[in-house]
Amino acid sequence: MSLDELKSALPDYAKDLKLNLGSVIGNSELPPQRLWGTVLACAIASRSARVLRELEPEARENLSAEAYTAAKSAAAIMAMNNVFYRTRHLLSDPEYGTLRAGLRMNVIGKPGVEKVDFELWSLAVSAINGCGQCLDSHEQVLRTAGVDRETVQEAFKIAAVIQAVGTTLDAEAVLAETVTA
């Protein structure tokens, strides 16, 4: 499947999503590895089987084997970290913030690709998962590494659009089942 087929699957009421999907992926100024790593990590984080099925083949074509694995690793580790750190932040007892996490996160230190790429993918996944502490942490690492705000924003725009596309297509699939049932 292709990006065009994914856009054509969106209902008419989601015309803005069609346009935005074409814009954030098709007209991105990110280098291919950063773009497609972000797309793959966000497709996984969206939890939409359809979005992942449609975007994964093109991501695989545009990423080295190492980058492909690293993007999946970013989605996996952030699925854990976003729940853990968001929960710590949301609890009213600040003592949880002083406790040792005790969770393995080795991939963050040695992701197999440029650290900046992995941080960008982690930020995008954190945007989907809504972890403010992780967003701040990854944004600070990116900014310290010289990444401009426009690039950071491009990553979370991709995250926003992919998440919205997944939500819309999954809802339409459920509604179609309801009509035929």
VEXVO-742241 format. One record per residue: residue in three letters; x, z, y of N, C-alpha, C in turn. Coordinates in Angstrom, 3 decimals. Layout:
<pts>
+-----+----------+----------+----------+----------+----------+----------+----------+----------+----------+
!  aa !     n_c1 !     n_c3 !     n_c2 !    ca_c1 !    ca_c3 !    ca_c2 !     c_c1 !     c_c3 !     c_c2 !
+-----+----------+----------+----------+----------+----------+----------+----------+----------+----------+
! ALA !        X !        Z !        Y !        X !        Z !        Y !        X !        Z !        Y !
...
+-----+----------+----------+----------+----------+----------+----------+----------+----------+----------+
</pts>
This chain:
<pts>
+-----+----------+----------+----------+----------+----------+----------+----------+----------+----------+
!  aa !     n_c1 !     n_c3 !     n_c2 !    ca_c1 !    ca_c3 !    ca_c2 !     c_c1 !     c_c3 !     c_c2 !
+-----+----------+----------+----------+----------+----------+----------+----------+----------+----------+
! MET !    0.841 !    0.000 !   -1.174 !    0.000 !    0.000 !    0.000 !    0.888 !    0.000 !    1.240 !
! SER !    0.289 !   -0.356 !    2.351 !    1.067 !   -0.452 !    3.577 !    0.406 !    0.334 !    4.697 !
! LEU !    1.121 !    0.426 !    5.778 !    0.601 !    1.075 !    6.974 !   -0.673 !    0.378 !    7.438 !
! ASP !   -0.689 !   -0.942 !    7.392 !   -1.884 !   -1.686 !    7.805 !   -3.082 !   -1.371 !    6.917 !
! GLU !   -2.856 !   -1.240 !    5.630 !   -3.954 !   -0.908 !    4.723 !   -4.480 !    0.508 !    4.986 !
! LEU !   -3.575 !    1.424 !    5.321 !   -4.001 !    2.777 !    5.651 !   -4.844 !    2.764 !    6.925 !
! LYS !   -4.410 !    2.003 !    7.921 !   -5.186 !    1.899 !    9.164 !   -6.554 !    1.288 !    8.897 !
! SER !   -6.603 !    0.276 !    8.052 !   -7.890 !   -0.388 !    7.792 !   -8.847 !    0.508 !    7.000 !
! ALA !   -8.319 !    1.513 !    6.315 !   -9.172 !    2.431 !    5.562 !   -9.895 !    3.428 !    6.469 !
! LEU !   -9.420 !    3.574 !    7.695 !  -10.046 !    4.527 !    8.611 !  -11.381 !    3.994 !    9.112 !
! PRO !  -12.371 !    4.860 !    9.232 !  -13.690 !    4.430 !    9.718 !  -13.637 !    4.074 !   11.205 !
! ASP !  -14.649 !    3.344 !   11.638 !  -14.715 !    2.900 !   13.035 !  -14.661 !    4.048 !   14.028 !
! TYR !  -15.274 !    5.175 !   13.689 !  -15.273 !    6.294 !   14.634 !  -13.879 !    6.877 !   14.857 !
! ALA !  -12.928 !    6.511 !   14.003 !  -11.549 !    7.000 !   14.123 !  -10.623 !    5.914 !   14.664 !
! LYS !  -11.157 !    5.065 !   15.534 !  -10.365 !    3.974 !   16.105 !   -9.103 !    4.484 !   16.796 !
! ASP !   -9.217 !    5.620 !   17.477 !   -8.035 !    6.177 !   18.134 !   -6.941 !    6.502 !   17.130 !
! LEU !   -7.330 !    6.992 !   15.962 !   -6.335 !    7.290 !   14.936 !   -5.657 !    6.021 !   14.437 !
! LYS !   -6.428 !    4.947 !   14.283 !   -5.846 !    3.658 !   13.877 !   -4.779 !    3.228 !   14.875 !
! LEU !   -5.143 !    3.287 !   16.146 !   -4.209 !    2.880 !   17.197 !   -2.990 !    3.797 !   17.240 !
! ASN !   -3.244 !    5.089 !   17.128 !   -2.134 !    6.047 !   17.184 !   -1.218 !    5.937 !   15.971 !
! LEU !   -1.780 !    5.679 !   14.809 !   -0.960 !    5.525 !   13.608 !   -0.018 !    4.335 !   13.767 !
! GLY !   -0.561 !    3.230 !   14.265 !    0.277 !    2.062 !   14.507 !    1.336 !    2.327 !   15.562 !
! SER !    0.983 !    3.106 !   16.554 !    1.900 !    3.396 !   17.645 !    3.021 !    4.346 !   17.234 !
! VAL !    2.657 !    5.487 !   16.622 !    3.691 !    6.485 !   16.327 !    4.628 !    6.065 !   15.206 !
! ILE !    4.153 !    5.205 !   14.319 !    5.030 !    4.737 !   13.247 !    5.552 !    3.335 !   13.559 !
! GLY !    4.640 !    2.431 !   13.880 !    5.024 !    1.036 !   14.092 !    5.849 !    0.779 !   15.334 !
! ASN !    5.693 !    1.608 !   16.360 !    6.421 !    1.399 !   17.615 !    7.391 !    2.530 !   17.919 !
! SER !    7.752 !    3.296 !   16.917 !    8.637 !    4.438 !   17.128 !   10.036 !    3.980 !   17.522 !
! GLU !   10.642 !    4.745 !   18.400 !   12.034 !    4.490 !   18.780 !   13.007 !    5.334 !   17.979 !
! LEU !   12.478 !    6.131 !   17.052 !   13.363 !    6.912 !   16.194 !   14.134 !    5.976 !   15.276 !
! PRO !   15.381 !    6.315 !   14.966 !   16.110 !    5.541 !   13.956 !   15.335 !    5.606 !   12.638 !
! PRO !   15.449 !    4.568 !   11.801 !   14.652 !    4.510 !   10.566 !   14.696 !    5.769 !    9.704 !
! GLN !   15.861 !    6.361 !    9.513 !   15.929 !    7.556 !    8.661 !   15.136 !    8.700 !    9.270 !
! ARG !   15.268 !    8.927 !   10.561 !   14.512 !   10.011 !   11.204 !   13.014 !    9.730 !   11.146 !
! LEU !   12.648 !    8.492 !   11.416 !   11.231 !    8.119 !   11.401 !   10.635 !    8.308 !   10.017 !
! TRP !   11.213 !    7.660 !    9.015 !   10.599 !    7.658 !    7.694 !   10.743 !    8.989 !    6.984 !
! GLY !   11.777 !    9.764 !    7.308 !   11.858 !   11.125 !    6.786 !   10.749 !   11.986 !    7.365 !
! THR !   10.483 !   11.814 !    8.658 !    9.383 !   12.532 !    9.303 !    8.058 !   12.116 !    8.690 !
! VAL !    7.860 !   10.819 !    8.508 !    6.610 !   10.312 !    7.925 !    6.406 !   10.874 !    6.520 !
! LEU !    7.429 !   10.820 !    5.687 !    7.297 !   11.305 !    4.314 !    7.031 !   12.800 !    4.279 !
! ALA !    7.809 !   13.577 !    5.028 !    7.615 !   15.027 !    5.034 !    6.207 !   15.385 !    5.523 !
! CYS !    5.741 !   14.681 !    6.538 !    4.392 !   14.947 !    7.069 !    3.298 !   14.479 !    6.117 !
! ALA !    3.517 !   13.375 !    5.440 !    2.535 !   12.909 !    4.458 !    2.379 !   13.944 !    3.347 !
! ILE !    3.482 !   14.528 !    2.915 !    3.420 !   15.580 !    1.902 !    2.705 !   16.802 !    2.469 !
! ALA !    3.096 !   17.210 !    3.667 !    2.508 !   18.407 !    4.291 !    1.024 !   18.238 !    4.599 !
! SER !    0.581 !   17.003 !    4.775 !   -0.839 !   16.770 !    5.083 !   -1.749 !   17.131 !    3.917 !
! ARG !   -1.177 !   17.199 !    2.728 !   -1.924 !   17.510 !    1.503 !   -2.966 !   16.446 !    1.158 !
! SER !   -2.848 !   15.287 !    1.762 !   -3.772 !   14.192 !    1.481 !   -3.122 !   13.245 !    0.477 !
! ALA !   -3.679 !   13.203 !   -0.714 !   -3.146 !   12.319 !   -1.753 !   -3.159 !   10.871 !   -1.285 !
! ARG !   -4.205 !   10.482 !   -0.598 !   -4.322 !    9.096 !   -0.142 !   -3.229 !    8.753 !    0.861 !
! VAL !   -3.013 !    9.613 !    1.830 !   -1.982 !    9.374 !    2.836 !   -0.615 !    9.299 !    2.170 !
! LEU !   -0.340 !   10.214 !    1.268 !    0.957 !   10.202 !    0.581 !    1.117 !    8.938 !   -0.255 !
! ARG !    0.095 !    8.568 !   -1.002 !    0.167 !    7.339 !   -1.821 !    0.420 !    6.110 !   -0.959 !
! GLU !   -0.187 !    6.055 !    0.212 !   -0.086 !    4.872 !    1.064 !    1.246 !    4.802 !    1.814 !
! LEU !    1.785 !    5.945 !    2.234 !    2.987 !    5.940 !    3.066 !    4.288 !    6.102 !    2.283 !
! GLU !    4.217 !    6.688 !    1.108 !    5.431 !    6.955 !    0.341 !    6.229 !    5.707 !   -0.029 !
! PRO !    5.603 !    4.610 !   -0.478 !    6.414 !    3.447 !   -0.851 !    7.272 !    2.908 !    0.305 !
! GLU !    6.692 !    2.853 !    1.494 !    7.461 !    2.353 !    2.638 !    8.543 !    3.352 !    3.037 !
! ALA !    8.252 !    4.644 !    2.909 !    9.271 !    5.657 !    3.184 !   10.426 !    5.507 !    2.197 !
! ARG !   10.105 !    5.318 !    0.924 !   11.150 !    5.160 !   -0.093 !   12.026 !    3.941 !    0.202 !
! GLU !   11.398 !    2.853 !    0.655 !   12.152 !    1.636 !    0.997 !   13.095 !    1.836 !    2.174 !
! ASN !   12.716 !    2.716 !    3.098 !   13.477 !    2.887 !    4.337 !   14.441 !    4.061 !    4.318 !
! LEU !   14.467 !    4.812 !    3.236 !   15.344 !    5.980 !    3.145 !   16.334 !    5.819 !    2.001 !
! SER !   17.523 !    6.357 !    2.206 !   18.470 !    6.444 !    1.094 !   17.900 !    7.451 !    0.095 !
! ALA !   18.443 !    7.454 !   -1.093 !   17.988 !    8.423 !   -2.100 !   18.176 !    9.846 !   -1.601 !
! GLU !   19.291 !   10.099 !   -0.909 !   19.564 !   11.433 !   -0.383 !   18.563 !   11.825 !    0.700 !
! ALA !   18.257 !   10.890 !    1.592 !   17.306 !   11.184 !    2.666 !   15.897 !   11.359 !    2.117 !
! TYR !   15.543 !   10.565 !    1.122 !   14.228 !   10.685 !    0.480 !   14.068 !   12.085 !   -0.107 !
! THR !   15.068 !   12.543 !   -0.835 !   15.034 !   13.875 !   -1.433 !   15.032 !   14.950 !   -0.355 !
! ALA !   15.819 !   14.761 !    0.690 !   15.886 !   15.753 !    1.771 !   14.552 !   15.871 !    2.506 !
! ALA !   13.857 !   14.771 !    2.716 !   12.544 !   14.824 !    3.383 !   11.548 !   15.594 !    2.517 !
! LYS !   11.586 !   15.344 !    1.208 !   10.716 !   16.101 !    0.309 !   11.115 !   17.580 !    0.302 !
! SER !   12.409 !   17.840 !    0.375 !   12.889 !   19.221 !    0.423 !   12.424 !   19.923 !    1.690 !
! ALA !   12.429 !   19.212 !    2.812 !   11.950 !   19.805 !    4.072 !   10.485 !   20.198 !    3.936 !
! ALA !    9.680 !   19.322 !    3.354 !    8.261 !   19.636 !    3.164 !    8.093 !   20.841 !    2.236 !
! ALA !    8.891 !   20.897 !    1.195 !    8.776 !   21.995 !    0.222 !    9.191 !   23.330 !    0.824 !
! ILE !   10.354 !   23.385 !    1.431 !   10.842 !   24.665 !    1.948 !    9.992 !   25.149 !    3.108 !
! MET !    9.489 !   24.210 !    3.921 !    8.659 !   24.627 !    5.047 !    7.263 !   25.052 !    4.581 !
! ALA !    6.796 !   24.546 !    3.459 !    5.521 !   25.028 !    2.911 !    5.617 !   26.531 !    2.633 !
! MET !    6.761 !   26.959 !    2.164 !    6.985 !   28.387 !    1.920 !    7.261 !   29.133 !    3.229 !
! ASN !    8.226 !   28.641 !    3.990 !    8.639 !   29.349 !    5.203 !    7.518 !   29.467 !    6.225 !
! ASN !    6.726 !   28.415 !    6.370 !    5.658 !   28.461 !    7.363 !    4.636 !   29.543 !    7.034 !
! VAL !    4.317 !   29.735 !    5.774 !    3.393 !   30.803 !    5.395 !    4.060 !   32.166 !    5.627 !
! PHE !    5.284 !   32.303 !    5.173 !    5.978 !   33.588 !    5.287 !    6.153 !   33.996 !    6.751 !
! TYR !    6.748 !   33.128 !    7.562 !    7.047 !   33.507 !    8.947 !    5.799 !   33.559 !    9.820 !
! ARG !    4.824 !   32.720 !    9.553 !    3.568 !   32.795 !   10.308 !    2.873 !   34.123 !   10.006 !
! THR !    2.867 !   34.536 !    8.750 !    2.243 !   35.799 !    8.374 !    2.959 !   36.974 !    9.031 !
! ARG !    4.278 !   36.958 !    8.994 !    5.056 !   38.011 !    9.646 !    4.700 !   38.116 !   11.127 !
! HIS !    4.590 !   36.974 !   11.754 !    4.285 !   36.928 !   13.189 !    2.861 !   37.404 !   13.476 !
! LEU !    1.925 !   37.058 !   12.609 !    0.520 !   37.398 !   12.846 !    0.187 !   38.855 !   12.548 !
! LEU !    0.964 !   39.487 !   11.681 !    0.714 !   40.898 !   11.395 !    1.017 !   41.741 !   12.636 !
! SER !    0.172 !   42.699 !   12.916 !    0.359 !   43.506 !   14.125 !    1.497 !   44.515 !   13.981 !
! ASP !    1.932 !   44.780 !   12.769 !    3.023 !   45.733 !   12.542 !    4.370 !   45.022 !   12.698 !
! PRO !    5.110 !   45.303 !   13.786 !    6.384 !   44.608 !   14.030 !    7.476 !   44.952 !   13.027 !
! GLU !    7.281 !   45.996 !   12.232 !    8.285 !   46.390 !   11.250 !    8.532 !   45.311 !   10.198 !
! TYR !    7.527 !   44.466 !    9.926 !    7.728 !   43.393 !    8.944 !    8.833 !   42.442 !    9.404 !
! GLY !    8.976 !   42.291 !   10.705 !   10.020 !   41.427 !   11.249 !   11.421 !   41.958 !   11.046 !
! THR !   11.547 !   43.228 !   10.711 !   12.868 !   43.820 !   10.486 !   13.266 !   43.813 !    9.013 !
! LEU !   12.314 !   43.510 !    8.143 !   12.602 !   43.505 !    6.712 !   13.321 !   42.220 !    6.304 !
! ARG !   14.188 !   42.348 !    5.330 !   14.901 !   41.185 !    4.782 !   13.886 !   40.265 !    4.091 !
! ALA !   13.980 !   38.977 !    4.357 !   13.044 !   38.021 !    3.745 !   13.219 !   37.976 !    2.235 !
! GLY !   14.442 !   37.889 !    1.770 !   14.685 !   37.870 !    0.333 !   14.212 !   36.591 !   -0.351 !
! LEU !   14.078 !   35.531 !    0.412 !   13.656 !   34.241 !   -0.138 !   14.819 !   33.256 !   -0.046 !
! ARG !   15.003 !   32.478 !   -1.081 !   16.070 !   31.473 !   -1.066 !   15.678 !   30.307 !   -0.172 !
! MET !   16.623 !   29.917 !    0.697 !   16.421 !   28.811 !    1.631 !   17.711 !   28.008 !    1.761 !
! ASN !   18.438 !   27.860 !    0.673 !   19.750 !   27.208 !    0.690 !   19.698 !   25.787 !    1.220 !
! VAL !   18.611 !   25.082 !    0.978 !   18.515 !   23.681 !    1.378 !   18.621 !   23.511 !    2.894 !
! ILE !   18.234 !   24.520 !    3.648 !   18.330 !   24.429 !    5.107 !   19.782 !   24.344 !    5.542 !
! GLY !   20.661 !   25.071 !    4.868 !   22.081 !   25.046 !    5.200 !   22.815 !   23.829 !    4.667 !
! LYS !   22.283 !   23.240 !    3.615 !   22.947 !   22.091 !    2.988 !   21.876 !   21.104 !    2.527 !
! PRO !   21.269 !   20.371 !    3.497 !   20.132 !   19.515 !    3.146 !   20.486 !   18.164 !    2.523 !
! GLY !   21.745 !   17.753 !    2.587 !   22.124 !   16.462 !    2.015 !   22.025 !   15.303 !    2.996 !
! VAL !   21.590 !   15.592 !    4.220 !   21.536 !   14.606 !    5.308 !   22.013 !   15.305 !    6.576 !
! GLU !   22.087 !   14.545 !    7.673 !   22.458 !   15.154 !    8.941 !   21.519 !   16.314 !    9.252 !
! LYS !   22.102 !   17.417 !    9.701 !   21.323 !   18.617 !   10.009 !   20.196 !   18.323 !   11.007 !
! VAL !   20.461 !   17.487 !   11.992 !   19.457 !   17.171 !   13.009 !   18.239 !   16.495 !   12.373 !
! ASP !   18.462 !   15.583 !   11.444 !   17.337 !   14.924 !   10.782 !   16.482 !   15.940 !   10.031 !
! PHE !   17.136 !   16.801 !    9.261 !   16.410 !   17.805 !    8.480 !   15.648 !   18.759 !    9.392 !
! GLU !   16.251 !   19.156 !   10.499 !   15.584 !   20.049 !   11.453 !   14.356 !   19.373 !   12.067 !
! LEU !   14.480 !   18.085 !   12.367 !   13.346 !   17.355 !   12.937 !   12.194 !   17.283 !   11.935 !
! TRP !   12.509 !   17.012 !   10.685 !   11.488 !   16.952 !    9.635 !   10.850 !   18.329 !    9.447 !
! SER !   11.664 !   19.374 !    9.494 !   11.152 !   20.739 !    9.345 !   10.240 !   21.113 !   10.508 !
! LEU !   10.601 !   20.695 !   11.703 !    9.755 !   20.943 !   12.866 !    8.414 !   20.248 !   12.711 !
! ALA !    8.424 !   18.998 !   12.275 !    7.177 !   18.235 !   12.119 !    6.262 !   18.888 !   11.086 !
! VAL !    6.828 !   19.320 !    9.974 !    6.031 !   19.997 !    8.951 !    5.497 !   21.317 !    9.499 !
! SER !    6.308 !   22.031 !   10.258 !    5.868 !   23.295 !   10.857 !    4.724 !   23.081 !   11.832 !
! ALA !    4.701 !   21.930 !   12.494 !    3.585 !   21.611 !   13.389 !    2.298 !   21.482 !   12.579 !
! ILE !    2.359 !   20.803 !   11.462 !    1.176 !   20.656 !   10.607 !    0.727 !   22.013 !   10.080 !
! ASN !    1.676 !   22.833 !    9.677 !    1.345 !   24.121 !    9.074 !    1.087 !   25.225 !   10.102 !
! GLY !    1.327 !   24.937 !   11.372 !    0.974 !   25.866 !   12.438 !    1.788 !   27.142 !   12.504 !
! CYS !    3.083 !   27.048 !   12.267 !    3.935 !   28.232 !   12.355 !    4.726 !   28.196 !   13.664 !
! GLY !    4.289 !   28.968 !   14.629 !    4.942 !   28.987 !   15.938 !    6.376 !   29.466 !   15.878 !
! GLN !    6.655 !   30.465 !   15.061 !    8.014 !   30.977 !   14.951 !    8.953 !   29.906 !   14.399 !
! CYS !    8.512 !   29.165 !   13.388 !    9.333 !   28.086 !   12.825 !    9.485 !   26.949 !   13.826 !
! LEU !    8.405 !   26.616 !   14.522 !    8.490 !   25.574 !   15.549 !    9.540 !   25.935 !   16.587 !
! ASP !    9.484 !   27.159 !   17.100 !   10.464 !   27.588 !   18.102 !   11.885 !   27.538 !   17.554 !
! SER !   12.054 !   28.012 !   16.330 !   13.384 !   28.048 !   15.731 !   13.966 !   26.644 !   15.567 !
! HIS !   13.203 !   25.721 !   15.007 !   13.702 !   24.358 !   14.779 !   13.879 !   23.608 !   16.096 !
! GLU !   12.985 !   23.840 !   17.054 !   13.118 !   23.186 !   18.362 !   14.394 !   23.651 !   19.052 !
! GLN !   14.712 !   24.926 !   18.965 !   15.933 !   25.442 !   19.588 !   17.179 !   24.842 !   18.952 !
! VAL !   17.190 !   24.720 !   17.634 !   18.337 !   24.108 !   16.949 !   18.485 !   22.656 !   17.399 !
! LEU !   17.377 !   21.931 !   17.462 !   17.415 !   20.526 !   17.880 !   17.900 !   20.390 !   19.324 !
! ARG !   17.373 !   21.205 !   20.221 !   17.758 !   21.122 !   21.630 !   19.224 !   21.489 !   21.811 !
! THR !   19.699 !   22.506 !   21.072 !   21.106 !   22.902 !   21.131 !   22.004 !   21.769 !   20.633 !
! ALA !   21.511 !   20.996 !   19.689 !   22.270 !   19.863 !   19.147 !   22.196 !   18.635 !   20.055 !
! GLY !   21.493 !   18.739 !   21.177 !   21.429 !   17.637 !   22.127 !   20.245 !   16.704 !   21.964 !
! VAL !   19.297 !   17.064 !   21.120 !   18.114 !   16.230 !   20.926 !   17.184 !   16.436 !   22.120 !
! ASP !   16.724 !   15.346 !   22.712 !   15.876 !   15.463 !   23.904 !   14.433 !   15.821 !   23.538 !
! ARG !   13.705 !   16.281 !   24.526 !   12.316 !   16.703 !   24.318 !   11.438 !   15.543 !   23.853 !
! GLU !   11.723 !   14.345 !   24.303 !   10.928 !   13.177 !   23.901 !   11.030 !   12.941 !   22.394 !
! THR !   12.201 !   13.124 !   21.835 !   12.381 !   12.958 !   20.393 !   11.647 !   14.058 !   19.631 !
! VAL !   11.767 !   15.293 !   20.110 !   11.059 !   16.401 !   19.483 !    9.554 !   16.135 !   19.532 !
! GLN !    9.067 !   15.703 !   20.696 !    7.639 !   15.426 !   20.824 !    7.213 !   14.278 !   19.925 !
! GLU !    8.070 !   13.277 !   19.766 !    7.726 !   12.162 !   18.883 !    7.492 !   12.655 !   17.456 !
! ALA !    8.297 !   13.614 !   17.012 !    8.127 !   14.157 !   15.662 !    6.782 !   14.856 !   15.519 !
! PHE !    6.400 !   15.660 !   16.510 !    5.119 !   16.345 !   16.330 !    3.931 !   15.461 !   16.650 !
! LYS !    4.154 !   14.352 !   17.347 !    3.078 !   13.356 !   17.468 !    2.822 !   12.696 !   16.114 !
! ILE !    3.889 !   12.349 !   15.419 !    3.751 !   11.777 !   14.074 !    3.010 !   12.763 !   13.178 !
! ALA !    3.395 !   14.029 !   13.250 !    2.736 !   15.058 !   12.444 !    1.247 !   15.136 !   12.765 !
! ALA !    0.918 !   15.132 !   14.042 !   -0.485 !   15.246 !   14.460 !   -1.317 !   14.081 !   13.944 !
! VAL !   -0.779 !   12.882 !   14.077 !   -1.536 !   11.693 !   13.673 !   -1.683 !   11.633 !   12.154 !
! ILE !   -0.606 !   11.884 !   11.430 !   -0.694 !   11.846 !    9.963 !   -1.666 !   12.909 !    9.463 !
! GLN !   -1.621 !   14.096 !   10.031 !   -2.558 !   15.145 !    9.625 !   -3.994 !   14.721 !    9.913 !
! ALA !   -4.241 !   14.153 !   11.075 !   -5.602 !   13.720 !   11.435 !   -6.086 !   12.597 !   10.520 !
! VAL !   -5.209 !   11.664 !   10.198 !   -5.575 !   10.572 !    9.298 !   -5.931 !   11.132 !    7.924 !
! GLY !   -5.117 !   12.045 !    7.421 !   -5.400 !   12.652 !    6.124 !   -6.718 !   13.404 !    6.110 !
! THR !   -6.968 !   14.177 !    7.147 !   -8.224 !   14.930 !    7.244 !   -9.415 !   13.980 !    7.257 !
! THR !   -9.318 !   12.934 !    8.047 !  -10.423 !   11.979 !    8.178 !  -10.682 !   11.243 !    6.870 !
! LEU !   -9.638 !   10.733 !    6.244 !   -9.826 !    9.983 !    4.996 !  -10.320 !   10.878 !    3.866 !
! ASP !   -9.827 !   12.101 !    3.813 !  -10.291 !   13.019 !    2.778 !  -11.756 !   13.384 !    2.999 !
! ALA !  -12.150 !   13.596 !    4.248 !  -13.548 !   13.896 !    4.547 !  -14.442 !   12.713 !    4.178 !
! GLU !  -14.005 !   11.511 !    4.503 !  -14.793 !   10.323 !    4.170 !  -14.940 !   10.162 !    2.666 !
! ALA !  -13.907 !   10.484 !    1.909 !  -13.986 !   10.396 !    0.450 !  -15.013 !   11.386 !   -0.097 !
! VAL !  -15.022 !   12.589 !    0.437 !  -16.000 !   13.590 !    0.003 !  -17.407 !   13.140 !    0.380 !
! LEU !  -17.574 !   12.648 !    1.595 !  -18.888 !   12.200 !    2.037 !  -19.388 !   11.013 !    1.201 !
! ALA !  -18.489 !   10.134 !    0.815 !  -18.871 !    8.992 !   -0.026 !  -19.340 !    9.470 !   -1.404 !
! GLU !  -18.689 !   10.503 !   -1.931 !  -19.099 !   11.072 !   -3.218 !  -20.486 !   11.699 !   -3.096 !
! THR !  -20.738 !   12.358 !   -1.977 !  -22.024 !   13.016 !   -1.760 !  -23.154 !   11.993 !   -1.704 !
! VAL !  -22.902 !   10.857 !   -1.068 !  -23.914 !    9.810 !   -0.937 !  -24.220 !    9.194 !   -2.298 !
! THR !  -23.212 !    9.003 !   -3.125 !  -23.412 !    8.362 !   -4.425 !  -23.886 !    9.341 !   -5.489 !
! ALA !  -23.809 !   10.625 !   -5.199 !  -24.206 !   11.629 !   -6.214 !  -25.703 !   11.804 !   -6.303 !
+-----+----------+----------+----------+----------+----------+----------+----------+----------+----------+
</pts>
